[in-house]
């Protein structure tokens, strides 16, 4: 009698079990691992108007613990590229921007989150989000109440990523400027049309308005930054 290797023998006494086992092995062999979906990159047009960084999307679980639920590209604020700003001014602008972003959360989503989960964890998380939203709205109104007449300029630059030139053109008008660009190699020169403020003085005016508003912003957010620093030392959160 010929001696067979164990892996060559199929148990004919239980054909259904043997066939199911072979089918399962075949299915496992053809399953391809699925990687985590990558976030969609910004378009070339978006990249021309700003810089982006890939960040984690963090949500809150029951009990307040943070959990990463995905990744996305976030536009970096344009004010980080303004020349001449000090560390204190950047901190003030960053805090102001974060409070504004938090105030833009959806109240409807916070309310709907109350129904998530089988226990009370979902309601606790939703209530915490609504409290955070209310705090951000109050903080935003308090800060902006200290800025004065140049608030619109501060919002345009710090919150809506407009340049001084863009603000100037929106307020005082623009002019079309033609610029000749030399081609590389044997390529002929090309004419590029761009929009610029009607007067260079208009851009300077907008910058001066922004800097005046920024000086008031630094004073307005200082108490919040001090409280934030104390809580960080104690290991707490807002």
KOLDREN-380473 format. One record per residue (C-alpha): x, y, z; residue number from 1. Coordinates in nm, 4 decimals. Example, Ala and Ser with C-alpha at 12.3 -4.5 7.8 and 13.67 -1.06 7.14 Angstrom:
// residues 2
[[1.2300,-0.4500,0.7800],1]
[[1.3670,-0.1060,0.7140],2]
This chain:
// residues 238
[[0.0000,0.0000,0.0000],1]
[[0.1344,0.3380,-0.1042],2]
[[0.1989,0.5720,0.1875],3]
[[0.0604,0.9233,0.1269],4]
[[0.1648,1.2474,0.2866],5]
[[-0.0908,1.3862,0.5265],6]
[[-0.1390,1.7061,0.3233],7]
[[-0.2250,1.5014,0.0100],8]
[[-0.5038,1.3087,0.1797],9]
[[-0.8618,1.4331,0.1770],10]
[[-1.0961,1.2755,0.4286],11]
[[-1.3573,1.1205,0.1990],12]
[[-1.5575,1.0086,0.4976],13]
[[-1.6675,1.3669,0.5576],14]
[[-1.6624,1.5215,0.2111],15]
[[-1.8606,1.8343,0.3041],16]
[[-1.6168,1.9251,0.5839],17]
[[-1.3144,1.8716,0.3628],18]
[[-1.4594,2.0794,0.0809],19]
[[-1.5560,2.3613,0.3184],20]
[[-1.2036,2.3600,0.4649],21]
[[-1.0459,2.3847,0.1203],22]
[[-1.2866,2.6631,0.0203],23]
[[-1.2052,2.8609,0.3345],24]
[[-0.8312,2.8242,0.2672],25]
[[-0.8853,2.9465,-0.0882],26]
[[-1.0831,3.2495,0.0292],27]
[[-0.8143,3.3453,0.2795],28]
[[-0.5481,3.3185,0.0111],29]
[[-0.7324,3.5686,-0.2094],30]
[[-0.8148,3.8253,0.0575],31]
[[-0.6033,4.1368,0.0125],32]
[[-0.5231,4.3516,0.3156],33]
[[-0.7088,4.6803,0.3148],34]
[[-0.5008,4.9808,0.4176],35]
[[-0.6310,5.2937,0.5863],36]
[[-0.7782,5.5381,0.3385],37]
[[-0.5582,5.8400,0.2815],38]
[[-0.7087,6.1895,0.2887],39]
[[-0.7642,6.3653,-0.0415],40]
[[-0.4806,6.6046,-0.1111],41]
[[-0.5519,6.9733,-0.1812],42]
[[-0.5873,7.0691,-0.5454],43]
[[-0.3194,7.2621,-0.7299],44]
[[-0.5440,7.5707,-0.7172],45]
[[-0.5793,7.5402,-0.3391],46]
[[-0.2043,7.4956,-0.2994],47]
[[-0.1434,7.8205,-0.4886],48]
[[-0.3544,8.0099,-0.2364],49]
[[-0.2172,7.8594,0.0824],50]
[[-0.0149,7.5884,0.2511],51]
[[-0.1566,7.2723,0.4069],52]
[[-0.0514,7.0156,0.6648],53]
[[-0.1822,6.6644,0.7299],54]
[[-0.3324,6.6371,1.0781],55]
[[-0.5244,6.3825,1.2853],56]
[[-0.9007,6.4099,1.3225],57]
[[-0.9667,6.3660,1.6933],58]
[[-1.3026,6.2927,1.8543],59]
[[-1.4126,6.2445,2.2142],60]
[[-1.5255,5.9121,2.3585],61]
[[-1.7457,5.8593,2.6610],62]
[[-1.5482,5.9657,2.9644],63]
[[-1.3653,6.2423,2.7784],64]
[[-1.0859,6.0310,2.6282],65]
[[-0.9613,6.1382,2.2847],66]
[[-0.9563,5.9018,1.9872],67]
[[-0.8126,5.9507,1.6391],68]
[[-1.0801,5.8725,1.3801],69]
[[-0.8964,5.9720,1.0629],70]
[[-0.6686,6.2213,0.8900],71]
[[-0.7245,6.5357,0.6867],72]
[[-0.5351,6.8233,0.5298],73]
[[-0.5744,7.1501,0.7195],74]
[[-0.4969,7.4879,0.5739],75]
[[-0.2251,7.6659,0.7688],76]
[[-0.3229,8.0212,0.8608],77]
[[-0.1750,8.2793,0.6292],78]
[[-0.0833,8.5071,0.9171],79]
[[0.2060,8.2729,0.9996],80]
[[0.3811,8.4043,0.6866],81]
[[0.3423,8.7738,0.7698],82]
[[0.6871,8.9181,0.8213],83]
[[0.7727,9.1038,1.1383],84]
[[0.5323,8.9301,1.3772],85]
[[0.6649,8.8270,1.7176],86]
[[0.5959,8.5128,1.9186],87]
[[0.3355,8.6827,2.1375],88]
[[0.1464,8.8110,1.8349],89]
[[0.1448,8.4681,1.6680],90]
[[0.0174,8.3081,1.9907],91]
[[-0.2629,8.5628,2.0142],92]
[[-0.3653,8.5106,1.6513],93]
[[-0.3519,8.1313,1.6902],94]
[[-0.5717,8.1401,2.0008],95]
[[-0.8175,8.3760,1.8289],96]
[[-0.8318,8.1479,1.5242],97]
[[-0.8884,7.8355,1.7361],98]
[[-1.1704,7.9963,1.9336],99]
[[-1.3338,8.1039,1.6082],100]
[[-1.3050,7.7538,1.4586],101]
[[-1.4567,7.6002,1.7713],102]
[[-1.7422,7.8502,1.7644],103]
[[-1.8246,7.7316,1.4116],104]
[[-1.9131,7.3796,1.5285],105]
[[-2.2614,7.2582,1.4455],106]
[[-2.5126,7.2868,1.7303],107]
[[-2.7334,7.0362,1.5461],108]
[[-2.4549,6.7760,1.5404],109]
[[-2.3911,6.8244,1.9121],110]
[[-2.7598,6.7680,1.9857],111]
[[-2.7847,6.4615,1.7621],112]
[[-2.4822,6.3062,1.9334],113]
[[-2.6921,6.2695,2.2491],114]
[[-2.8530,5.9637,2.0985],115]
[[-2.5316,5.7750,2.0221],116]
[[-2.4378,5.4648,2.2135],117]
[[-2.6400,5.2400,2.4390],118]
[[-2.5525,5.4179,2.7633],119]
[[-2.5198,5.7695,2.8911],120]
[[-2.1728,5.8196,2.7458],121]
[[-2.3109,5.9671,2.4241],122]
[[-2.5158,6.2277,2.6107],123]
[[-2.2196,6.3245,2.8303],124]
[[-1.9997,6.3780,2.5241],125]
[[-2.2687,6.5783,2.3451],126]
[[-2.3340,6.7989,2.6493],127]
[[-1.9588,6.8594,2.6856],128]
[[-1.9432,6.9646,2.3194],129]
[[-2.2370,7.2021,2.3600],130]
[[-2.0746,7.3565,2.6675],131]
[[-1.7496,7.3976,2.4728],132]
[[-1.9414,7.5584,2.1854],133]
[[-2.1134,7.8021,2.4205],134]
[[-1.7816,7.8881,2.5885],135]
[[-1.6180,7.9533,2.2500],136]
[[-1.9021,8.1809,2.1380],137]
[[-1.8824,8.3837,2.4588],138]
[[-1.5030,8.4032,2.4409],139]
[[-1.5131,8.5111,2.0761],140]
[[-1.7635,8.7898,2.1458],141]
[[-1.5619,8.9081,2.4459],142]
[[-1.2356,8.9205,2.2516],143]
[[-1.3818,9.0934,1.9479],144]
[[-1.5541,9.3465,2.1702],145]
[[-1.2077,9.4763,2.2637],146]
[[-1.0756,9.5206,1.9081],147]
[[-1.2554,9.8361,1.8007],148]
[[-1.2936,9.9873,1.4553],149]
[[-1.0423,9.7620,1.2795],150]
[[-1.2212,9.4354,1.3626],151]
[[-1.3205,9.3738,0.9994],152]
[[-0.9578,9.3932,0.8902],153]
[[-0.8466,9.1580,1.1669],154]
[[-1.1162,8.9036,1.0786],155]
[[-1.0352,8.9178,0.7079],156]
[[-0.6658,8.8427,0.7646],157]
[[-0.6645,8.6253,1.0778],158]
[[-0.9808,8.4219,1.0221],159]
[[-1.0446,8.4236,0.6463],160]
[[-0.6836,8.4068,0.5217],161]
[[-0.6979,8.7158,0.3039],162]
[[-0.3789,8.9025,0.2230],163]
[[-0.3381,9.2749,0.2751],164]
[[-0.3556,9.3208,-0.1013],165]
[[-0.6781,9.1203,-0.1308],166]
[[-0.8430,9.3258,0.1424],167]
[[-0.7229,9.6486,-0.0213],168]
[[-0.8584,9.5464,-0.3620],169]
[[-1.1956,9.4472,-0.2163],170]
[[-1.2293,9.7861,-0.0449],171]
[[-1.0609,10.0341,-0.2752],172]
[[-1.0542,9.8664,-0.6161],173]
[[-0.7860,9.7017,-0.8296],174]
[[-0.5882,9.7490,-1.1469],175]
[[-0.4737,9.5033,-1.4101],176]
[[-0.0950,9.4713,-1.4378],177]
[[0.0780,9.2946,-1.7265],178]
[[0.4080,9.1224,-1.6649],179]
[[0.6287,8.9697,-1.9348],180]
[[0.7833,8.6371,-1.8403],181]
[[1.0793,8.5116,-2.0430],182]
[[1.0397,8.1569,-2.1717],183]
[[1.2890,7.8835,-2.0971],184]
[[1.5091,7.7696,-2.3820],185]
[[1.3414,7.8409,-2.7175],186]
[[1.0001,7.9069,-2.5643],187]
[[0.8682,8.2539,-2.6515],188]
[[0.7991,8.5131,-2.3798],189]
[[0.4521,8.5134,-2.2288],190]
[[0.2352,8.7890,-2.0875],191]
[[0.0871,8.7308,-1.7415],192]
[[-0.2008,8.9484,-1.6215],193]
[[-0.2339,9.0005,-1.2458],194]
[[-0.4571,9.2106,-1.0251],195]
[[-0.3004,9.4532,-0.7804],196]
[[-0.4383,9.7211,-0.5475],197]
[[-0.5237,10.0431,-0.7228],198]
[[-0.2631,10.2165,-0.5084],199]
[[0.0226,10.0854,-0.2999],200]
[[-0.0975,10.3179,-0.0236],201]
[[-0.4135,10.1108,0.0098],202]
[[-0.2198,9.7978,0.1014],203]
[[-0.0161,9.9971,0.3528],204]
[[-0.3368,10.1289,0.5075],205]
[[-0.4732,9.7774,0.5490],206]
[[-0.1507,9.6567,0.7093],207]
[[-0.1552,9.9472,0.9558],208]
[[-0.5178,9.8697,1.0449],209]
[[-0.4287,9.5032,1.1002],210]
[[-0.1321,9.5856,1.3235],211]
[[-0.3426,9.8265,1.5303],212]
[[-0.6107,9.5579,1.5747],213]
[[-0.3440,9.2992,1.6555],214]
[[-0.2072,9.5132,1.9392],215]
[[-0.5535,9.5136,2.0958],216]
[[-0.5937,9.1409,2.0308],217]
[[-0.2736,9.0613,2.2222],218]
[[-0.4109,9.2465,2.5254],219]
[[-0.7568,9.0883,2.4926],220]
[[-0.6373,8.7263,2.4830],221]
[[-0.3630,8.7586,2.7445],222]
[[-0.5891,8.6535,3.0382],223]
[[-0.7023,8.3453,2.8468],224]
[[-0.3475,8.2461,2.7589],225]
[[-0.2396,8.2849,3.1216],226]
[[-0.5289,8.0653,3.2400],227]
[[-0.4464,7.8126,2.9707],228]
[[-0.0829,7.7995,3.0799],229]
[[-0.1783,7.7473,3.4484],230]
[[-0.4119,7.4616,3.3605],231]
[[-0.1464,7.3016,3.1430],232]
[[0.0922,7.3040,3.4389],233]
[[-0.1710,7.1304,3.6506],234]
[[-0.2344,6.8790,3.3724],235]
[[-0.5905,6.9937,3.3194],236]
[[-0.7887,7.1155,3.0211],237]
[[-1.0229,7.4039,2.9568],238]
